[in-house]
Amino acid sequence: MAKLRDLAKVCKSKNAGPFEVTIDIMFETREIYDKVVRSGVLNEALFAKLYGVDAKDILFTPYPAALALKGTIPRRVSSGDVGDTDVYGAQQHAPMLDVEIPM
């Protein structure tokens, strides 16, 4: 097994408006991208588990042309509201880094 942190060229998060965060995962080669996609590990259920949201509220999109996967999740607290700890959503990708992918 390999951790996503070792497979992805980029794993980042950012606001997708004040009520959602998007997590972008990009790979350097088609071979790695295809292996990760075929593993089936990255999906709505995983995002739901890691971020404590309903799977039905997650938009998970593969972008094969860019060797990328994108997951958009609702924010628990809107950006900048009382209790928000990450106004820009830039630290929300961290739980993805330790996800194990069978290779």
Secondary structure, DSSP 8 states (H G I E B T S, - for coil): -EEHHHH-SEEEEEESSTTEEEEEEE-SSHHHHHHHHHH--SSHHHHHHHHTS-GGG-EEEEEGGGTEEEEEEE-SS-TTSTT-S-TT-TTTTHHHHT-EE--
